[in-house]
Amino acid sequence: MMFKSEKKTRAALSVMAVMLGAAAAPVSSFAQDATADGSQAAGAPRMGWYKTCNKQEDNDVCVVQNVVLAAGGQLVTGVGLITVSGKVNNKSLQVSVPPARLIPPGIGMQIDGGKPQKIDYLMCMPDRCVAQIPLTDAMVASLKKGTDLVLTSINFRRAPNPIKISLEGFTGSFDGEAVSASKLAESQKSLQDSMQKKADEARKKLEDAQKAAKAQ
C-alpha cells in the first residue's frame, strides 16, 4: 500500500519532466550564481511564460511555466504552476533551483516587493532541488496583477540568491491555450540554436584572446 506522501513525491517527479521541458540542452549542475542583482545574465536564452498540457495515466496535466537558464544552458530557476485533473485533482506551484542549497530556509517567493512567502523543499537531486506549495486562486490573482516575481534560495555559502522573473505574458499563458507540440519543438530548437551560437562566440573570443596573448 502506497502512503499519501509517497504518492505526492511520485507525482512531483512525474510532473518535473514536463515542467523543465523547455531546456533543450541537458541541464547540468549550476557552476555559479546569477548576477548580483538577481536578474538573468545578459544574452542568456529563455522562452518566457508558456503552457504545456499532456496526458499522464488517467490524468490531464497542464503546466504554466518559465525556465531561466544561464548563458551556458545551466538551470538558474524554473517555476511551474501545475494543474492535475482527472483521477487525481491537484494544483501546486513548483520551483526548481540548482543543487547545493540550504534546505531549512526553503525558497522565498515575493511578488512586486510584497511579503515573502516560504516554499519548502520537496526533494533534492544531483542536478536540482525542488520546492512545492499548494496553488491557490489568491496566488494566481497576485501573479496576474504583478509585474515581477522574485524567487530567493540560499546557497551553500549561506548567501541569498534572488532571481527576478518578469510576469509579462503570464496572464495570457495561464488563461490561453497550451502550446502545440510543433510550436514547442520549434521554440526549443530556436533556444538550442541560440545557446550554441553563444557558446561558439564565447569559444572564438577566448581563442582570439589566447592568440593575442601568445603574439605579445
C-alpha positions in Angstrom: 0.0 0.0 0.0 1.4 3.4 -1.0 1.3 6.2 1.6 0.0 9.6 0.6 3.4 11.3 1.0 4.9 8.7 -1.4 2.2 9.3 -3.9 2.9 13.1 -3.7 6.6 12.5 -4.3 6.0 10.2 -7.3 3.5 12.7 -8.8 6.0 15.6 -8.4 8.8 13.5 -10.1 6.4 12.8 -12.9 5.5 16.4 -13.5 9.1 17.7 -13.3 9.9 16.2 -16.7 7.1 18.3 -18.1 8.0 21.5 -16.2 11.6 21.6 -17.4 10.8 20.6 -21.0 11.9 24.0 -22.2 15.6 23.2 -21.5 16.6 21.9 -24.9 20.1 21.2 -23.8 20.7 18.9 -20.8 20.5 20.8 -17.5 23.8 20.4 -15.7 24.9 21.5 -12.2 24.9 25.2 -11.8 28.5 26.5 -11.8 27.9 30.0 -10.5 25.1 32.1 -9.1 23.2 34.5 -11.3 24.0 38.2 -11.5 24.4 40.1 -8.2 21.0 42.0 -8.6 19.2 38.7 -9.2 18.4 39.3 -12.8 19.1 36.9 -15.6 22.6 37.2 -17.2 22.6 39.4 -20.3 22.1 37.4 -23.5 21.1 34.2 -21.7 18.5 32.2 -23.6 14.9 32.0 -22.5 11.4 31.2 -23.7 9.3 33.3 -21.2 5.9 32.1 -19.9 4.1 29.3 -21.8 1.7 26.5 -21.1 2.0 22.8 -21.9 -0.6 20.1 -21.4 -0.3 16.3 -21.7 -1.8 13.1 -20.5 -0.2 11.1 -17.6 -2.0 7.8 -17.0 -5.6 8.8 -16.1 -4.9 12.5 -15.5 -4.6 15.6 -17.6 -1.6 17.7 -16.5 -1.2 21.4 -17.5 1.9 23.4 -16.5 2.3 27.2 -16.9 6.0 27.6 -16.6 9.0 29.9 -17.0 12.5 28.4 -17.1 15.5 30.7 -16.6 18.8 29.4 -17.9 22.4 30.7 -17.7 24.1 31.7 -20.9 25.7 28.3 -21.0 22.4 26.5 -20.7 22.5 25.6 -16.9 19.4 25.8 -14.8 19.1 29.1 -12.8 15.5 28.8 -11.8 12.3 27.1 -13.1 8.8 27.9 -11.9 5.7 26.0 -12.8 2.0 26.3 -11.9 0.7 22.7 -12.2 -2.9 21.7 -12.6 -3.7 18.0 -12.4 -7.3 16.9 -13.2 -8.9 13.5 -13.8 -8.4 10.6 -11.4 -6.3 12.9 -9.3 -7.2 16.6 -8.8 -4.5 18.8 -7.5 -3.0 22.3 -8.0 0.5 23.2 -7.0 3.3 25.7 -7.6 6.7 24.2 -8.0 10.1 25.8 -8.1 13.4 24.2 -9.2 16.8 25.7 -8.4 20.4 24.4 -8.7 21.7 22.0 -6.1 23.9 23.0 -3.1 21.1 24.9 -1.4 20.4 25.2 2.3 17.3 23.2 2.9 15.7 24.7 6.1 15.2 28.3 4.7 13.3 26.9 1.7 12.7 29.3 -1.2 11.2 32.8 -0.7 8.6 33.9 -3.2 7.9 37.6 -3.5 5.6 39.5 -5.9 6.4 43.2 -6.5 8.2 43.7 -3.2 5.3 42.2 -1.2 5.7 40.0 1.9 7.8 36.9 1.0 6.2 33.5 1.2 8.3 30.5 2.1 8.1 27.4 -0.2 9.5 24.3 1.5 11.7 21.9 -0.5 10.1 18.7 -1.6 13.3 16.9 -2.7 16.8 17.4 -3.9 18.6 15.5 -6.7 22.1 15.8 -8.1 21.1 18.4 -10.7 18.4 20.4 -8.9 16.4 21.0 -5.7 12.6 21.2 -6.0 10.2 23.2 -3.7 6.5 22.9 -3.8 3.4 24.6 -2.3 -0.3 24.3 -2.9 -1.5 26.7 -5.6 -4.4 28.9 -4.5 -6.7 31.3 -6.5 -5.4 34.2 -4.5 -1.8 33.3 -5.5 -2.8 33.2 -9.2 -4.6 36.5 -8.9 -1.5 38.1 -7.4 0.7 36.8 -10.2 -1.7 38.1 -12.8 -1.7 41.6 -11.2 2.1 41.6 -10.6 5.0 42.9 -12.6 7.9 40.9 -11.2 8.3 37.6 -9.4 11.4 37.2 -7.2 12.4 33.7 -6.1 15.2 33.5 -3.5 17.1 30.4 -2.4 20.1 30.3 0.0 23.2 28.8 -1.5 25.8 26.6 0.3 27.8 29.8 1.2 24.7 30.9 3.1 24.2 33.8 0.7 20.7 34.6 -0.7 20.4 34.1 -4.5 17.4 36.1 -5.6 16.2 35.5 -9.2 13.8 38.1 -10.7 11.3 36.8 -13.3 9.1 39.2 -15.3 5.4 38.4 -15.1 4.8 39.9 -18.6 2.9 37.3 -20.6 1.9 35.3 -17.5 -1.8 36.0 -17.7 -2.0 35.2 -21.4 -0.3 31.9 -20.9 -2.3 31.0 -17.9 -5.7 31.8 -19.5 -4.8 30.9 -23.0 -4.4 27.7 -24.9 -1.5 25.3 -24.4 1.5 25.5 -26.8 1.2 22.8 -29.5 3.9 20.1 -29.7 5.1 21.5 -33.1 5.4 25.1 -31.8 7.1 23.9 -28.6 9.6 21.9 -30.7 10.3 24.9 -32.9 10.8 27.1 -29.8 13.2 24.6 -28.3 15.2 24.3 -31.5 15.5 28.1 -31.6 16.6 28.1 -28.0 19.2 25.4 -28.6 20.5 27.2 -31.7 20.8 30.4 -29.7 22.7 28.7 -26.9 25.0 27.0 -29.5 25.7 30.4 -31.1 26.5 32.0 -27.8 28.9 29.1 -27.0 30.6 29.4 -30.3 31.0 33.1 -29.9 32.5 32.7 -26.4 34.9 30.0 -27.6 36.1 32.1 -30.5 36.6 35.1 -28.2 38.7 33.0 -25.9 40.7 31.6 -28.7 41.4 35.1 -30.1 42.4 36.3 -26.7 44.8 33.4 -26.3 46.3 34.0 -29.7 46.8 37.7 -28.9 48.5 36.8 -25.6 50.9 34.5 -27.4 51.7 37.1 -30.0 52.7 39.5 -27.3 
